[in-house]
Amino acid sequence: MRSAHGTAHRSARGFSLIEVMVALVISSVVVIGLVSLINAIGVANRTQDGLARLQENGRFAMQRIASDLRLAGSQHCSKDNTFASMLAAGGSSYVDGPRMTRTYFDAAAVASNGPGIGPASAAPWYEISPRFMLMGHECTNAVCTPGLAVANRGVNRLGAAIPDMGTAAGSRGQGADVVTLRYFSTPGALVNRVLDAQPGPPDAQVELANDAAALLREGFTTMAANDPVWVSDCSAAMMLRGTMAGQNIVMSGNFDNGGMMQILSGAAAGGAGAGTRSDIRAFHLPTSLRTVSYYLQLKNDPKLAGRVISGLMRKVDADPAQELVEGVERFDLLYGVMNSAGNTRFLTAQQVDALAAGGECVGMVEPGCGWRAVRSVEVYLLVNTVDDVSPVGNDEFRYSWLNTGAANNAGAFENPQTLGTLRNGLPPGRMLRREFRATVGLRSSNF
């Protein structure tokens, strides 16, 4: 007969070595599976977060650029444009010359408080080039055409210069285009009438409406002596220098009083106290005129020491440039120019600037005359995830321009690891990439 003690001893026996080893193997498989699952979930989350940020960055950048481009050339209800239009009969063309803004002082000599453009002298007046309101620059890895700092033409005519291209933090991104546009950011001060605008010595005064809030908003209450003033109605515009005297702007310079009367199309001819019958506005240029430039710039990655990343910059006037979004790797532009027959073709900035007499350059022919024929702008952005979120690192991408800068007409895909060095001079990393593209019509085009 078995004793109770023997039975209790046998029931308390532990696991055998084989049982322990089987348990360890099973546990290891389960743990490895859990770790792999957690790691896969982490990779997926990082990838999705990166793609979500890429999508948001690209969409925001495109919306901001498009918003500024639509305003290019905006100046009350006038259009700074003399492009040829088609007549209804005969198939002929004409040039709406009076819409060109006339400048009655040497703008190049007063770059500190004026547009900073124009010839060496301005006697008796000259017409402001359309490129004053919109001008692009097509850039390779070494140079931009047209140049950014060309006398009386480049974007560096207002405010601090745009950085040079390079691969170090603070440099402008290589192979990325630059565009500069200008527009009036305020509605202007209403002009009541023109005083003493008879032929003779330049002795005219523009009487502004007695609206304290408007005068303060437009900067006329703090206007310095001989500041540039833009006077515009719905058919033409002119730029002069003036000094505030109470409610009036006393004009100075070598302007033609007859020209002043011509622009104020509703004014009675000759004599003091001439009234106006059209919507005429005056703008204090240092206050109202905005100069906006877009370009790419490199910076140190705040998350990883020694790494350099690229971002889209927006520079307004002489203020420090602000980064709109990180991860913009490529920035390219095409400009839709229309000829006198109404046909549009899309050209690079270099091609637009090289246009000469005939076709898109009808009427006044000058360097860069093709810019007045621009009707729309195509914007291309290549945006990446910033962080290295790709599990494999060789995810192919497709962009409208190849890494060499040539047009990707065949729609070919490129492998970042095969490229080795990107067009901006940086290593490809393990980032995901996507192209954003939009066509923006210019509201201020003169048809």
C-alpha positions in Angstrom: 0.0 0.0 0.0 1.3 3.4 -1.1 1.9 5.9 1.5 0.5 9.5 1.4 4.1 10.8 1.7 5.3 9.0 -1.5 2.3 10.3 -3.5 2.9 13.9 -2.4 6.6 13.6 -3.3 5.9 12.4 -6.8 3.3 15.1 -7.5 5.7 17.9 -6.5 8.3 16.8 -9.1 9.6 19.8 -11.4 9.8 20.2 -15.2 12.3 18.2 -17.1 15.2 19.7 -19.1 13.4 19.0 -22.3 10.2 20.7 -21.1 12.2 23.8 -20.1 14.0 24.0 -23.4 10.7 23.6 -25.3 9.1 26.3 -23.2 12.1 28.6 -23.9 11.9 28.1 -27.6 8.2 28.8 -27.7 8.7 31.9 -25.5 11.6 33.1 -27.8 9.5 32.7 -30.9 6.6 34.6 -29.3 9.0 37.4 -28.0 10.7 37.7 -31.4 7.4 37.9 -33.1 6.2 40.6 -30.7 9.4 42.6 -31.2 9.1 42.3 -35.0 5.5 43.3 -34.9 6.3 46.3 -32.7 9.2 47.3 -34.9 7.0 47.0 -38.0 4.3 49.1 -36.4 6.9 51.7 -35.5 8.3 51.8 -39.1 4.8 52.0 -40.5 3.9 54.9 -38.1 7.1 56.8 -38.9 6.5 56.3 -42.6 2.9 57.4 -42.3 3.8 60.4 -40.2 6.5 61.4 -42.7 4.1 61.0 -45.7 1.4 63.0 -43.8 3.9 65.8 -43.1 5.2 65.7 -46.7 1.6 66.0 -48.0 0.8 68.9 -45.7 4.1 70.7 -46.4 3.7 70.4 -50.2 0.1 71.6 -50.1 0.8 74.5 -47.8 3.8 75.6 -49.8 1.9 75.5 -53.1 -1.0 77.4 -51.7 1.3 80.2 -50.4 3.2 80.5 -53.6 0.0 80.6 -55.7 -1.5 83.2 -53.4 1.4 85.6 -54.0 1.6 84.9 -57.7 -2.0 85.8 -58.3 -1.3 89.2 -56.8 1.8 89.9 -59.0 1.4 93.3 -60.6 -1.6 94.2 -58.5 -2.0 98.0 -58.3 -5.5 99.2 -57.7 -7.6 98.4 -60.9 -4.9 99.3 -63.4 -2.7 96.7 -65.1 1.1 97.2 -65.5 1.1 95.6 -68.9 1.4 96.7 -72.5 1.1 93.4 -74.2 -0.5 93.3 -77.6 -4.2 92.3 -78.0 -6.1 91.1 -81.0 -8.6 93.5 -82.7 -12.0 92.1 -83.6 -11.5 92.8 -87.3 -8.6 92.5 -89.6 -6.5 90.2 -87.4 -4.2 93.1 -86.5 -2.7 93.8 -83.1 -2.3 96.9 -81.0 -0.4 97.8 -77.9 -2.2 99.4 -74.9 0.7 101.7 -74.3 -0.9 104.1 -71.7 -1.1 101.3 -69.2 2.7 101.3 -68.7 3.6 103.0 -65.5 5.6 106.2 -66.1 8.3 107.2 -63.7 9.3 110.8 -63.4 12.5 110.5 -61.3 15.7 108.5 -61.3 14.5 105.5 -59.4 17.9 103.9 -59.6 19.4 106.7 -57.6 17.0 106.4 -54.6 17.1 102.6 -54.1 17.0 103.1 -50.3 13.4 104.3 -50.4 12.1 103.5 -53.9 11.9 100.8 -56.4 15.6 100.9 -57.2 15.2 100.3 -60.9 15.6 102.2 -64.1 18.2 103.8 -66.2 21.0 106.1 -65.1 18.8 109.1 -65.7 15.1 109.7 -66.1 14.7 112.8 -68.2 11.9 113.5 -68.8 10.4 110.1 -67.9 10.7 106.4 -68.6 8.3 103.5 -68.5 8.7 100.9 -65.8 9.5 97.5 -67.3 7.0 94.7 -66.7 9.7 92.7 -65.1 9.5 95.1 -62.2 6.4 93.2 -61.1 7.4 89.7 -62.0 10.8 88.2 -62.8 12.1 84.7 -62.6 15.6 83.2 -62.7 16.4 79.7 -64.0 19.3 78.3 -62.1 21.8 75.4 -62.7 24.2 74.2 -60.0 26.4 77.2 -60.7 24.6 80.2 -62.3 21.2 81.7 -62.7 19.9 83.2 -66.0 19.0 86.0 -65.9 21.4 86.8 -63.1 20.1 87.8 -59.7 22.3 90.8 -59.2 22.4 92.3 -62.7 22.4 96.1 -62.6 18.9 97.5 -62.7 17.5 94.1 -63.4 18.2 91.6 -60.6 16.1 90.8 -57.6 18.7 92.4 -55.2 17.4 95.9 -56.0 15.4 96.0 -52.8 16.5 94.9 -49.4 19.4 92.5 -48.6 20.8 90.2 -51.2 19.6 86.6 -51.6 22.2 84.1 -50.5 24.6 82.5 -53.0 24.3 78.9 -54.0 26.2 76.2 -52.2 26.0 73.0 -50.1 26.6 74.5 -46.7 24.0 75.6 -44.2 22.8 79.1 -45.0 23.5 78.7 -48.8 20.8 78.9 -51.4 19.9 75.5 -52.8 21.7 74.6 -56.0 19.7 73.9 -59.2 16.5 75.5 -57.8 14.8 78.5 -59.5 14.2 81.9 -58.0 11.2 84.1 -58.5 10.5 87.7 -57.4 7.2 89.5 -57.6 5.7 92.8 -56.5 2.3 94.0 -55.6 0.5 96.6 -53.6 -0.7 95.3 -50.2 -3.1 98.1 -49.5 -6.1 99.6 -51.3 -4.5 103.1 -51.6 -5.7 106.5 -50.5 -8.5 108.0 -52.5 -7.5 111.1 -54.6 -10.1 114.0 -54.5 -8.5 116.3 -57.0 -5.4 117.7 -58.6 -4.3 121.2 -57.8 -2.2 123.5 -60.0 -1.7 120.8 -62.6 -1.3 123.2 -65.6 1.5 123.1 -68.1 4.7 124.7 -66.9 7.1 124.0 -64.1 6.5 120.9 -62.1 4.2 122.3 -59.5 1.3 119.9 -58.8 -0.4 118.8 -55.7 -2.6 115.8 -55.3 -5.4 116.3 -52.7 -6.2 113.1 -50.8 -9.5 112.3 -49.3 -9.9 113.4 -45.7 -9.8 109.9 -44.2 -7.6 109.7 -41.2 -7.7 105.9 -41.0 -6.8 105.5 -44.6 -4.0 108.0 -44.5 -2.5 106.2 -41.5 -2.9 102.8 -43.1 -1.2 104.0 -46.3 1.7 105.6 -44.4 1.1 109.1 -45.6 0.9 110.5 -42.1 4.6 109.5 -41.5 5.8 110.0 -45.1 9.3 111.4 -45.4 10.2 114.3 -47.8 10.5 113.3 -51.5 9.3 109.8 -50.9 8.1 107.8 -54.0 4.4 107.9 -54.6 2.5 105.8 -57.1 -0.7 107.4 -58.5 -3.0 105.1 -60.4 -6.5 105.1 -61.9 -8.1 102.2 -63.8 -6.3 103.0 -67.1 -2.8 104.2 -66.3 -0.3 104.9 -63.5 2.7 107.1 -62.8 5.3 107.3 -60.1 6.6 110.6 -58.7 8.3 111.9 -55.6 6.3 113.9 -53.1 6.1 115.5 -49.7 3.0 115.6 -47.5 1.6 119.1 -46.7 -1.5 118.7 -44.7 -3.9 116.7 -46.8 -2.0 117.2 -50.0 1.0 115.6 -51.6 3.3 118.2 -53.2 4.9 116.5 -56.2 8.5 117.2 -57.1 10.8 116.0 -59.8 10.9 116.4 -63.6 7.4 115.1 -64.4 5.2 116.5 -67.1 2.0 118.2 -65.8 0.3 117.3 -69.0 1.1 113.6 -68.2 -0.4 114.1 -64.8 -3.6 115.3 -66.4 -3.6 112.5 -68.9 -3.4 109.8 -66.2 -6.2 111.4 -64.2 -8.6 110.6 -67.0 -11.6 112.2 -65.4 -10.0 115.5 -64.6 -11.0 118.7 -66.3 -8.4 120.2 -68.6 -6.0 122.7 -67.2 -6.4 125.1 -64.2 -6.2 124.9 -60.5 -8.6 122.9 -58.6 -9.3 120.4 -61.4 -11.7 117.8 -60.2 -11.7 114.0 -61.0 -14.3 111.8 -62.3 -12.5 108.4 -62.0 -11.4 106.2 -59.2 -7.8 107.5 -58.6 -5.7 106.2 -55.7 -2.3 107.2 -54.3 0.2 104.7 -52.8 3.1 105.4 -50.5 5.6 102.9 -52.0 7.7 102.3 -48.9 4.5 101.3 -47.1 2.3 99.7 -49.7 4.6 98.0 -52.2 5.7 94.5 -51.3 8.6 92.7 -52.9 8.4 88.9 -52.4 11.0 86.4 -53.4 10.9 82.6 -53.2 13.9 80.3 -53.2 15.4 77.2 -51.5 17.9 77.5 -48.7 19.9 74.9 -46.8 20.1 74.6 -43.0 21.4 72.3 -40.3 19.0 69.6 -39.3 17.9 70.4 -35.7 17.4 66.7 -35.0 20.6 65.2 -36.3 24.0 66.9 -35.9 26.1 67.2 -39.1 23.1 66.7 -41.4 22.0 69.5 -43.8 18.4 69.8 -45.1 16.6 72.0 -47.6 13.6 74.3 -47.1 11.4 76.8 -49.0 12.1 80.4 -48.1 9.8 83.5 -48.5 11.6 86.8 -48.3 9.5 90.0 -48.1 11.2 93.4 -48.7 14.3 93.8 -46.5 13.0 91.7 -43.7 14.8 88.4 -42.9 13.7 85.5 -45.0 11.2 83.1 -43.4 11.2 79.4 -43.9 7.7 78.2 -45.0 8.3 74.5 -44.9 11.1 72.0 -44.5 11.9 69.3 -47.0 11.4 71.1 -50.3 14.2 69.6 -52.4 13.5 71.0 -55.9 11.8 74.2 -57.1 11.2 74.8 -60.8 9.0 77.2 -62.7 7.7 77.6 -66.2 6.0 80.8 -67.5 3.0 80.8 -69.8 3.5 83.6 -72.3 0.9 84.6 -74.9 1.6 86.1 -78.3 -0.6 88.5 -80.3 -2.5 85.6 -81.8 -3.6 84.4 -78.4 -1.4 81.3 -78.4 0.3 80.4 -75.2 3.5 78.4 -74.7 5.4 77.6 -71.5 9.0 78.7 -71.2 11.7 78.8 -68.6 12.9 82.1 -67.1 15.9 82.0 -69.4 13.8 81.6 -72.5 11.3 84.3 -71.4 14.1 86.8 -70.7 15.6 86.1 -74.2 12.5 86.9 -76.1 13.0 89.7 -78.6 11.0 91.7 -81.2 8.0 89.9 -82.7 5.8 87.2 -81.2 5.4 87.9 -77.5 7.5 91.2 -77.6 5.1 93.5 -79.5 5.5 97.3 -79.3 8.3 98.5 -77.0 11.2 96.1 -77.2 13.7 96.2 -74.3 15.7 93.6 -72.4 13.3 91.2 -70.8 10.3 92.5 -72.7 8.9 88.9 -72.7 7.9 89.2 -69.0 5.0 91.5 -69.9 3.6 88.6 -72.0 3.4 86.2 -69.0 -0.2 85.1 -68.3 0.4 82.2 -66.0 3.0 80.3 -64.0 3.5 76.6 -63.6 5.0 75.8 -60.2 6.8 72.5 -59.5 8.0 71.3 -56.1 9.8 68.1 -55.1 9.1 67.5 -51.4 10.6 64.9 -49.2 9.8 63.5 -45.7 12.8 65.3 -44.1 13.4 62.3 -41.8 14.9 59.0 -43.0 11.6 57.0 -42.8 12.1 54.7 -45.8 12.6 51.0 -44.8 14.7 50.3 -47.9 16.1 53.7 -48.9 15.9 53.2 -52.6 12.3 54.2 -53.2 12.1 55.5 -56.7 10.5 58.9 -57.4 9.4 60.8 -60.5 9.8 64.5 -61.0 9.2 66.7 -64.1 12.9 67.4 -64.3 15.6 64.8 -64.0 18.5 65.1 -61.6 20.6 66.5 -64.4 18.1 69.4 -64.9 16.8 68.2 -68.2 13.1 68.0 -68.7 11.7 64.5 -67.8 9.6 64.3 -70.9 9.5 60.5 -70.8 8.2 60.4 -67.2 11.1 58.3 -66.0 11.6 57.2 -62.4 14.9 57.8 -60.6 16.5 55.9 -57.8 18.0 58.2 -55.1 20.7 55.7 -54.2 21.7 55.3 -57.8 21.9 59.1 -58.2 24.4 59.3 -55.3 24.3 63.1 -55.0 21.1 65.0 -55.6 20.9 68.1 -57.8 21.1 70.3 -54.7 24.4 68.8 -53.8 23.2 66.8 -50.8 23.2 63.0 -50.2 19.8 61.3 -50.9 19.3 59.8 -47.5 16.4 57.4 -46.9 13.6 59.8 -47.5 10.4 59.4 -49.5 9.6 62.0 -52.2 6.6 63.4 -54.1 6.1 66.0 -56.7 3.6 68.8 -56.3 2.5 70.8 -59.4 0.1 73.7 -60.0 -0.7 76.3 -62.7 -1.4 79.8 -61.4 -3.1 82.4 -63.5 -2.1 86.0 -63.0 -5.0 88.2 -62.1 -3.4 91.4 -63.3 -2.9 90.3 -66.9 -4.2 92.9 -69.4 -6.2 91.2 -72.1 
